Structures are given as structure tokens and as C-alpha cells.
Amino acid sequence: MPVPTGAERPHRDFLNIGDFSPAETFALLDLAERMRTGGYDARPLAGKALAMLFMKSSTRTRMSFEVGAIQLGGSAHFLSPRDVQIGRGEPIADTARVLSRYVQGIMIRTFAHQDVVELAEYATVPVINGLTDLSHPCQILADVLTVQQHQGDIRGKTVAWIGDGNNMANSWIEAAAHLGFALRVACPEGYDPDPEFLAAADARGADVRLLRDPREAVDGADVVTTDVWASMGQEEEQAKRAMAFALYQVDGELMAKARSHAIFLHCLPAHRGEEVTAEVIDGPQSVVWDEAENRLHIQKAIMAALMGHVPL
């Protein structure tokens, strides 16, 4: 069954950053900023419900979506693999069809990106990607909101990604091409971002560079960001990854090579002493708590746009 085009769909999904146009994305960020600063008190989700499918556990994703839906006047319903029949072999397509009869939106946090694509293909309500192994668009928009909170318009800024070329790196690459900022990605060999994201950014003429030296990546950067060396589901690779990423720790010496006003981001949870030192994440350049809070505001904006039909 082919995926309907946007013209044929009665609703929109948010599976990757490019699902909103650049103009819509900046409007979404403006809406989230109004929500953050108390300038928005509408309840566009009144009488509406969000189903939250969690194949991967989470603190920030669950709380931010659940609290956000409630603040917008709606409700949110947590579903783990034990709570839905997907865990017993029900096709994702059938789950999508059923949930669409009960709720006005579905958020899913899972492993395989294809599961999100299939869910969106068969759902007749908006589907939001809460995280897959391929991309993490909600987190990256929260990060962009944080950059703009502390440094103004992200256009023209330089972001340095240090460490694993994982789902976060992929979405940073997509965001750089979409929103007009420079990105320097420093990864050890064998841990590069998805080549399709790099190729797509290159095709759009984005200022994205893949490097091996983290010092070169942070030189002149406005933002330095990283993630754990072994993500959920990669625990058995911990020792191997610790060796591969040993030179990619964000410490005070590395931060000193960035611009003096540079901020530090981390999507959390963090492993102090591994990908980042306590000196950095707990230091004055760290804005990770604002970043975590901003998951709430950007996801409220996404739900308001997709489920509440708030114009962008």
C-alpha cells in the first residue's frame, strides 16, 4: 500500500524535521517560545487524546508529551509493549487502524524507523516520531529552541556534534540543511552518521562537514553537543565503544576551543566521566536543564499544530 501524498492525507505527520517547511519550522519554534514564556494559554487539544507507544523507555519523552497534552487541554495515554498487542505479534498496521478510532494523535518511541513509517502509513490521525534508531526530530527542535533562547536566531550559527554518528547526529544534519546553520560532526571511523542524511544535506548545499578531530570541530563553534557513547540497545558494545570514543570526551579543554559564549547541550541521560566531564555538564556553559524543559514546549507546539490545527 503506497503512502498517500500530503495532498491526499487528511492530516500531517512529524516523522523527520523536513516534514515541516523551513518557514513552518521557524513558526513552530516561535509558537514554542510563546508557550515557554507564558504568552500562550489556548487549549487546542480540549477533548482530544494522544496515544503514546513506548517500545523504548524514557523519562523526558514520556513526561513532556504527557504533561504537554494535559496543559493543552487534552489527555495522554501511555502504552508499553506489555500494554499493546504489538508485543504479541499484532501487525503495526492493525494497531494503527485501531488506535486511530480512539485518539486524535499517536506518538511512538521505538527502535526501527520503518515501524514509525508503517504506523503513519496506516494511521488516519497524526503520528509523531518520539525517537527511532535513525532520527530524533523532537529532541533536535528542542535543542534549536534552546540555542535561540540563549543566542538568538540559529541561522548563521555553528554547531559542533562530538561523538557517535547516531540518530541525534542524523537529525542535526537534517536540521542544518533545513534551517541554515553550519554543522561540524566529529566521529571516529566506523561510527559515521547515516550516509543518506549526509548526501541529502550535500545536495541542498548545506554547510555540514564530517571530521575526525573533535578539536577542529569545536573551533569557533557557538554550540557544542554530544550524546552517550552507547545508546539504549547497544549496552553489549559499551567496552568497545569506550575505546573508540576515548578521544571524543567533551571536557573543559575542548570547550575552551569553542567561542567564549558557546553553550553545551546534551539530550540526556548523561554519563559523567565518559562523553562529558562533570566540569562541563554542571558548569556555567551548560544549558542542559533548559534543553530538557524545552522538550515540553516544542512538543506542545507540534501537538497544537498537528492535532489542534493551530496554523503555522
N, C-alpha and C positions, 0 to 999 in steps of 0.2 A: 504493500500500500504506500503510494508516494506521500511525502509530507506536503500538505497544502501550502500554497504560497500565501504571503501576507494578505493579498487581496481576497483570497478565498477563506481565510481564517476569521472567525467571528471574534477572536481575541488575540492577544500577543503574549509571547513567552519571553523570558530572560534567561537564556542558556549561556550566552557569552556576551562580552562587552559590546560587540558590534551589533547586537540586536536592537540597540537604540542608536540613532544617528548621532554624530558629534554634537549637533545643536541640542538634541533631546537629552543627551547625557549631561551637558552643562546645565540645562534647565532642571534636570533631576537633581544635580548637585546643589543648585540654588534652592530647590524645594527642601532638600535635606538640611541645608543650612538654616532655613527659616524654622524648621522643626527643632533643630539643635538649640536655637537661640530663643525659642518660645514665641515665634511670630506666626505660628500655625496652630489653630485649635479645632479645625474641622474634623468630622468623624465620617470619612467616606466609606468606611467598612461596616457601618452600622447594619446589623442583621446579616452580615456575611461571615463565612468561616474559612479558615486556612487549614488544610491538612498538611502535617509536617512528617515526611517519611525519613527516618534516620536509619540508614544501613551502617553508618559510622557514627559513633558517639560524639558529643560536642557539649561544651559549656556555652561559649559565646553565640554560636549559631542558634541553639535552642532558645536561650533566654531572650536574645534580641528579636527574633521573629515572634515569639510568644508574647512578650511584653509589647512589642510594636503593634501587633494586630489588636490587642486589647486597647491600647491607647488611641487607636484609630476607630474604636467603636465596635470591632469585630471580636471573633474568638479564634483560638488556635488549638489544634488537636495533635498531640504527639503520638506517633506511631513508630514503634521499633520493629525489627524483624519478627519479634515474638507476638506483635500485635496485628500483623497483617499476614495474608496468605502467601505473599511473595516468598516468605521463608519456608513455605511448604510446597513451593513449586508452581503457584498460580502465575500465569504469564503477566508480565508488566502491562501489556495491552489491556488485559481484563481488569486489572487493578485501576488503571487509568479511567476506563469506561465507568466503573462503579463509583469511584471517588468523585467523578465529575457530576454524578447525580446528587451528591450530598453537599459539596462545598463549592466555593467560588474561586478557589486558588489552591495550588499544590506546590509545596517546597520540598525538594528532595536533596539529601546529603548522602552520597554513595561513592562507590569505588569506580566502576566503569562508566565513562561518559556516555557510551551508547545506551545505557539504561535511561539516562535523562532524555536523550534524543527520542527514544521509543516512547517514553512516558508522554512527552509533549506531542508526539505524533498522534496518539490515540486519545488524549485528554481533550475535552471540549471547554476547559477552563484554563486560565494562565498557569504555566509551570515556571518555577523559579529554581535555578541551579544554586543550591546551598553549598556545594563543593563536589567535585569529582576528582579523580586522579589526573585529569587533563587540565582542568581550569577551576578558578575560584573567583568569579567575577564580582560577587558581592563584597568580598574582602578587599579587592583592589579598588573598588569605588569608595569604600570606607577609607582606604588609605589616601586616595586622591582628595577626599573631603578633608582629611586631617592635614595634608600638605597645604591646602587652600586656607584652612583655619589658621595656620601658623605663618604661612609665607605668601598668601595671595594666589592669584591665578597660576595654575600649574604650567600653563603654556610658556615655553622657553626655559623651564627649569631642567636640571639634570638629576636623574635618579640613578643610584648605583645599587644593583642587586648583587649580593655576595653569597655564594654557596651553591646549593643544588638547583639544577635547571628543572624544577618541578612545576606543579600546577600554578603556584604563585608566580614563578618566573614567566610561564606562558602567558598568563593574564596581564602581567606587567608589560610584556612585549606588545600584546594586542592593544593595551591602553595607550602606550606610547605612540603607536601608529594612528590611533583614533583621536587622541586629544592633543597631540602636538608638543610633547616634551621629549627630551633626549634620555636615552636609557643605556647604561653600561652594565652588562651582565658578566660577572666573573665566576666561572665554574671550572673545576678540574676536568681534565679529559675524561670522557666516558659518562659525564653527568650533565650533558648539554640540554637545553630546552628542546621542546618538540620542533623538528625541522620545519613543519608546516607553518607554525606560528612565525618562525624567523623568515621563511620565504614570503609569507603574506605581508609582513612588515616591510621587507625589502622591496616588494612590488609596489608598495604605496609610498616609497621614498622616505620611510621613517628613519630617524637618527637613532638607530639601535646598533650597538657594537657588542660582539661576543669576545671576551677577553679571558686570559688565563691568570693574569696578575691582579689580585684584588686592590693593590696599591694604585695601579693605573686606573682601575675602575672608579675609585673614590676621589681621585684627584680632581678638585674643582666641583665636586658634587654638592647639590643642595639637600639631598636626601640620601641616607644610607639605610638599606633594609636587608633583612635576611630571614631565614626560617630554620627550623630544626634540621639536623643532618639526616635523620631517619624519620620519615613520616609514618603515620599510622598504617600498619600493614607491612612495614619494612624493618621491623624490630630485629629480625634474624640477620639483617645486614649491618647492624649497629657497629660492630668492631671494624668491619671492612670500610665502612663509610667514615668512621672516626679517623682512620689513617688517610683516606683520600682527601678529607676536608681539613686536615690539621693546620694548613696554612691559610685557611679561609675564615678564621675566627675574627669577629668584629671586636677589637679591643680599643683602648684609648689611643694607642699609637696609630692604628688605622683611621680612626675617626679624626685624628688631628690632620690628616692629609686632605680631608674634605674642607669645604668652605667653613669659615668661622661660625656662621649662623646655621650650619647644617643640623637637621633633625634626624633622629634614629627611629625607625619603625620596625616592628616585629608583630606578626599576626597572632602569636601566642598559641599554645603554651611554649614557653622558652626554657631552654636547658642552660642555666648559667654555668660558665666554665667550659661549654662546648662551642656552639655557634656564636655566642656573645658572652662577654665578661659582665660580671655584676657591676663593675665600674661604669660600663656604658648603659646597660638597660635600666639601671637605677640612678643614672647620672642626670645632669641638667639638660643634656641634649635629647634625652629620651622623651617621646610623647606617646608611648605605647598604651597608656591608660585612656588618653583622648581617642586614640585609634580604636581601642576596643569599644568605647562608648559609641563611636561613630558607626559601628555596625548597626546599632539600633536606628539611628536617624536615616541612613541611606536605605536601609531595608524598608523602613516605613514609607519612604518616598517611592520605592519600587512597587510596594503593595498598593499605595494610593493610586499610582499611575495605571497599573495593570488590573487590579481588582476593583478599585474605586473610580476608575475612569476620570481621574484628575488630569486635565490637559497639561501637556508639557510645552 
